[in-house]
Amino acid sequence: MSTTSSVLPDNATVEQVFKTLDTETTALFEQLDLSFLTDYPVFAPDPRGRTRVHEPPELLKGVIHCFYSDIYGPRPMARELHNEDVWRQCGFERPPSRRTLSRFIADFELVAEDVFLELVHELAEQVPLGKLFRIDGTDIPVDHRDEDAEWNYDHAEDDYYYGYGCCVVTAANNIPVAAAFTPAKKVDQETAMRVTRDALAVESPRWMIGDSEFDMLEWHDHLLAQAVVPIAPYNPRNTNDPLDIDYRVEERIKEHSETVRLWQKQLEETYSYRSQVETAIGVCKDLGLGTPRVRGRVRVKAHVFLALCLRLAVALANHHRGNDVASPTITL
């Protein structure tokens, strides 16, 4: 029989023990400040005076943990968060119920874009975003039983899909910096302008690249006015009298500037980086963007932005740990 004994330090608590653990869950949240969530009216305490059992920050942490573990939907999330090792690491004092998680996700949809952009700005203060932004739309396929979704044609795949879309602006290291939930993959000018303004509010790049879908005059002129060079292939189908140019910016600069000159080779070399937006979107889809197992516009939109928020949390964790920021997984 051993004559030595191991005794926990005085006043040690279970919470303190969990703080010493180094897991992917703790890594996800060690650099993430979610305190701003309590300022949103949608998450305000019940007006009837009922005490709020769970605060918005830990609820979002719990949902993000589940997304990172490929767990979607309030019922399986509730099962996962009944694991004491998990709910304590997410900051809960007790595990949340399925109904609580369902209500939080529905409320989150009302402020989803605002929360995402708040986290983007938080990340931008710590992680370099580079000087080249890319914009593109992607498909969000859903179950055919979703009555809010529609059949949409995907020009890139030359096929139809049932679901929604998402327009995303990405920066260096596969980081999304602006996004909009859309009825289809195809991006209209209003959406392109909105996400572009959101992206430029985060940081001003030197270049912004899009495919021929973004051959939009207003988009080009807005970027040039912000000293950002837009590069999108000229689409001759947009006019009955096509110009002899390869990129719309050639004509816009010639018309609006006597001092700026761009070489054709420079445009081609820069545009060659456009495909990296597909890699960035692919990383987001690895983290749940492409697998919404919910139905209805509200639930799917919430799912899309929760996946994008997870991507930011992973990038931030990897940055501070000296890991590959572009990776969809955290290395401990």
LINRAJO-V511892 format. One record per residue. N is the residue number from 0. PHI is phi in whole degrees, 0 to 359 (* if undefined). D_CENTER is the distance of its C-alpha to the mean C-alpha in whole Angstrom. Layout:
n->N phi->PHI d_center->D_CENTER
n->N phi->PHI d_center->D_CENTER
This chain:
n->0 phi->* d_center->57
n->1 phi->289 d_center->55
n->2 phi->268 d_center->56
n->3 phi->260 d_center->53
n->4 phi->221 d_center->50
n->5 phi->254 d_center->46
n->6 phi->236 d_center->46
n->7 phi->296 d_center->42
n->8 phi->302 d_center->42
n->9 phi->302 d_center->43
n->10 phi->64 d_center->41
n->11 phi->292 d_center->38
n->12 phi->238 d_center->36
n->13 phi->300 d_center->33
n->14 phi->299 d_center->30
n->15 phi->294 d_center->32
n->16 phi->296 d_center->32
n->17 phi->294 d_center->29
n->18 phi->294 d_center->27
n->19 phi->276 d_center->29
n->20 phi->284 d_center->27
n->21 phi->247 d_center->25
n->22 phi->236 d_center->23
n->23 phi->298 d_center->19
n->24 phi->292 d_center->18
n->25 phi->295 d_center->20
n->26 phi->296 d_center->18
n->27 phi->302 d_center->15
n->28 phi->248 d_center->16
n->29 phi->294 d_center->19
n->30 phi->247 d_center->17
n->31 phi->260 d_center->15
n->32 phi->259 d_center->16
n->33 phi->251 d_center->15
n->34 phi->298 d_center->19
n->35 phi->297 d_center->18
n->36 phi->300 d_center->17
n->37 phi->291 d_center->21
n->38 phi->276 d_center->21
n->39 phi->281 d_center->19
n->40 phi->304 d_center->22
n->41 phi->297 d_center->21
n->42 phi->258 d_center->21
n->43 phi->294 d_center->24
n->44 phi->302 d_center->27
n->45 phi->304 d_center->29
n->46 phi->296 d_center->32
n->47 phi->278 d_center->35
n->48 phi->91 d_center->34
n->49 phi->291 d_center->33
n->50 phi->291 d_center->32
n->51 phi->278 d_center->28
n->52 phi->288 d_center->28
n->53 phi->237 d_center->24
n->54 phi->273 d_center->22
n->55 phi->305 d_center->19
n->56 phi->301 d_center->17
n->57 phi->287 d_center->19
n->58 phi->294 d_center->18
n->59 phi->294 d_center->14
n->60 phi->299 d_center->15
n->61 phi->297 d_center->17
n->62 phi->293 d_center->14
n->63 phi->297 d_center->12
n->64 phi->303 d_center->15
n->65 phi->296 d_center->16
n->66 phi->300 d_center->13
n->67 phi->296 d_center->13
n->68 phi->264 d_center->17
n->69 phi->59 d_center->16
n->70 phi->244 d_center->17
n->71 phi->231 d_center->16
n->72 phi->94 d_center->18
n->73 phi->302 d_center->20
n->74 phi->293 d_center->24
n->75 phi->294 d_center->23
n->76 phi->298 d_center->20
n->77 phi->299 d_center->23
n->78 phi->296 d_center->25
n->79 phi->298 d_center->23
n->80 phi->278 d_center->23
n->81 phi->273 d_center->27
n->82 phi->281 d_center->27
n->83 phi->300 d_center->28
n->84 phi->302 d_center->27
n->85 phi->275 d_center->23
n->86 phi->295 d_center->24
n->87 phi->289 d_center->26
n->88 phi->292 d_center->23
n->89 phi->273 d_center->20
n->90 phi->95 d_center->23
n->91 phi->284 d_center->24
n->92 phi->270 d_center->28
n->93 phi->202 d_center->29
n->94 phi->292 d_center->26
n->95 phi->281 d_center->25
n->96 phi->274 d_center->26
n->97 phi->301 d_center->24
n->98 phi->296 d_center->25
n->99 phi->297 d_center->24
n->100 phi->295 d_center->20
n->101 phi->297 d_center->21
n->102 phi->293 d_center->21
n->103 phi->296 d_center->18
n->104 phi->295 d_center->16
n->105 phi->295 d_center->18
n->106 phi->291 d_center->18
n->107 phi->301 d_center->14
n->108 phi->303 d_center->14
n->109 phi->291 d_center->16
n->110 phi->233 d_center->14
n->111 phi->303 d_center->10
n->112 phi->295 d_center->9
n->113 phi->296 d_center->11
n->114 phi->296 d_center->10
n->115 phi->302 d_center->6
n->116 phi->294 d_center->9
n->117 phi->299 d_center->11
n->118 phi->290 d_center->9
n->119 phi->299 d_center->8
n->120 phi->296 d_center->12
n->121 phi->298 d_center->13
n->122 phi->292 d_center->12
n->123 phi->297 d_center->13
n->124 phi->286 d_center->17
n->125 phi->238 d_center->17
n->126 phi->241 d_center->15
n->127 phi->297 d_center->16
n->128 phi->256 d_center->14
n->129 phi->79 d_center->17
n->130 phi->247 d_center->19
n->131 phi->228 d_center->17
n->132 phi->258 d_center->14
n->133 phi->230 d_center->14
n->134 phi->232 d_center->13
n->135 phi->196 d_center->13
n->136 phi->253 d_center->13
n->137 phi->222 d_center->13
n->138 phi->275 d_center->14
n->139 phi->235 d_center->13
n->140 phi->291 d_center->17
n->141 phi->223 d_center->18
n->142 phi->298 d_center->22
n->143 phi->295 d_center->25
n->144 phi->279 d_center->26
n->145 phi->285 d_center->23
n->146 phi->286 d_center->25
n->147 phi->275 d_center->22
n->148 phi->274 d_center->21
n->149 phi->220 d_center->23
n->150 phi->284 d_center->24
n->151 phi->228 d_center->22
n->152 phi->264 d_center->24
n->153 phi->259 d_center->21
n->154 phi->296 d_center->23
n->155 phi->295 d_center->22
n->156 phi->264 d_center->23
n->157 phi->52 d_center->26
n->158 phi->204 d_center->26
n->159 phi->261 d_center->25
n->160 phi->219 d_center->22
n->161 phi->255 d_center->22
n->162 phi->158 d_center->18
n->163 phi->235 d_center->16
n->164 phi->216 d_center->13
n->165 phi->212 d_center->10
n->166 phi->263 d_center->10
n->167 phi->231 d_center->8
n->168 phi->253 d_center->9
n->169 phi->241 d_center->9
n->170 phi->242 d_center->11
n->171 phi->298 d_center->14
n->172 phi->61 d_center->13
n->173 phi->59 d_center->10
n->174 phi->260 d_center->8
n->175 phi->282 d_center->5
n->176 phi->242 d_center->7
n->177 phi->199 d_center->7
n->178 phi->199 d_center->7
n->179 phi->217 d_center->10
n->180 phi->278 d_center->11
n->181 phi->231 d_center->14
n->182 phi->294 d_center->17
n->183 phi->210 d_center->17
n->184 phi->295 d_center->16
n->185 phi->298 d_center->18
n->186 phi->255 d_center->17
n->187 phi->272 d_center->20
n->188 phi->295 d_center->21
n->189 phi->299 d_center->20
n->190 phi->292 d_center->16
n->191 phi->301 d_center->16
n->192 phi->292 d_center->18
n->193 phi->295 d_center->15
n->194 phi->289 d_center->12
n->195 phi->295 d_center->14
n->196 phi->298 d_center->16
n->197 phi->298 d_center->13
n->198 phi->294 d_center->12
n->199 phi->290 d_center->16
n->200 phi->287 d_center->16
n->201 phi->277 d_center->14
n->202 phi->196 d_center->16
n->203 phi->265 d_center->19
n->204 phi->278 d_center->18
n->205 phi->269 d_center->22
n->206 phi->229 d_center->21
n->207 phi->226 d_center->18
n->208 phi->248 d_center->18
n->209 phi->215 d_center->18
n->210 phi->281 d_center->20
n->211 phi->297 d_center->23
n->212 phi->298 d_center->21
n->213 phi->261 d_center->21
n->214 phi->282 d_center->24
n->215 phi->240 d_center->24
n->216 phi->298 d_center->27
n->217 phi->296 d_center->25
n->218 phi->298 d_center->22
n->219 phi->297 d_center->24
n->220 phi->294 d_center->26
n->221 phi->296 d_center->24
n->222 phi->295 d_center->22
n->223 phi->298 d_center->26
n->224 phi->294 d_center->27
n->225 phi->264 d_center->24
n->226 phi->64 d_center->25
n->227 phi->246 d_center->23
n->228 phi->271 d_center->24
n->229 phi->274 d_center->22
n->230 phi->232 d_center->23
n->231 phi->220 d_center->23
n->232 phi->302 d_center->26
n->233 phi->294 d_center->29
n->234 phi->252 d_center->29
n->235 phi->295 d_center->33
n->236 phi->288 d_center->32
n->237 phi->280 d_center->31
n->238 phi->210 d_center->35
n->239 phi->274 d_center->38
n->240 phi->233 d_center->39
n->241 phi->296 d_center->37
n->242 phi->272 d_center->37
n->243 phi->269 d_center->38
n->244 phi->221 d_center->34
n->245 phi->259 d_center->31
n->246 phi->231 d_center->29
n->247 phi->301 d_center->29
n->248 phi->299 d_center->28
n->249 phi->301 d_center->32
n->250 phi->287 d_center->33
n->251 phi->292 d_center->31
n->252 phi->292 d_center->32
n->253 phi->298 d_center->36
n->254 phi->279 d_center->36
n->255 phi->252 d_center->35
n->256 phi->220 d_center->35
n->257 phi->259 d_center->39
n->258 phi->251 d_center->37
n->259 phi->277 d_center->34
n->260 phi->224 d_center->35
n->261 phi->238 d_center->32
n->262 phi->279 d_center->34
n->263 phi->304 d_center->33
n->264 phi->297 d_center->33
n->265 phi->296 d_center->30
n->266 phi->296 d_center->28
n->267 phi->295 d_center->28
n->268 phi->294 d_center->27
n->269 phi->290 d_center->24
n->270 phi->296 d_center->23
n->271 phi->298 d_center->24
n->272 phi->273 d_center->20
n->273 phi->301 d_center->18
n->274 phi->298 d_center->18
n->275 phi->295 d_center->16
n->276 phi->294 d_center->13
n->277 phi->293 d_center->14
n->278 phi->295 d_center->14
n->279 phi->298 d_center->10
n->280 phi->293 d_center->9
n->281 phi->299 d_center->12
n->282 phi->297 d_center->10
n->283 phi->297 d_center->7
n->284 phi->290 d_center->10
n->285 phi->297 d_center->12
n->286 phi->259 d_center->10
n->287 phi->114 d_center->10
n->288 phi->301 d_center->8
n->289 phi->265 d_center->12
n->290 phi->230 d_center->14
n->291 phi->289 d_center->14
n->292 phi->259 d_center->18
n->293 phi->232 d_center->18
n->294 phi->233 d_center->20
n->295 phi->99 d_center->20
n->296 phi->304 d_center->17
n->297 phi->298 d_center->16
n->298 phi->293 d_center->16
n->299 phi->292 d_center->14
n->300 phi->299 d_center->11
n->301 phi->301 d_center->11
n->302 phi->299 d_center->10
n->303 phi->301 d_center->7
n->304 phi->283 d_center->6
n->305 phi->295 d_center->7
n->306 phi->295 d_center->6
n->307 phi->293 d_center->2
n->308 phi->296 d_center->5
n->309 phi->300 d_center->7
n->310 phi->302 d_center->6
n->311 phi->294 d_center->7
n->312 phi->296 d_center->10
n->313 phi->294 d_center->11
n->314 phi->298 d_center->11
n->315 phi->295 d_center->13
n->316 phi->296 d_center->15
n->317 phi->294 d_center->16
n->318 phi->299 d_center->17
n->319 phi->286 d_center->19
n->320 phi->264 d_center->21
n->321 phi->73 d_center->21
n->322 phi->265 d_center->20
n->323 phi->288 d_center->18
n->324 phi->296 d_center->14
n->325 phi->285 d_center->13
n->326 phi->283 d_center->14
n->327 phi->276 d_center->12
n->328 phi->236 d_center->15
n->329 phi->262 d_center->17
n->330 phi->260 d_center->20
n->331 phi->273 d_center->23
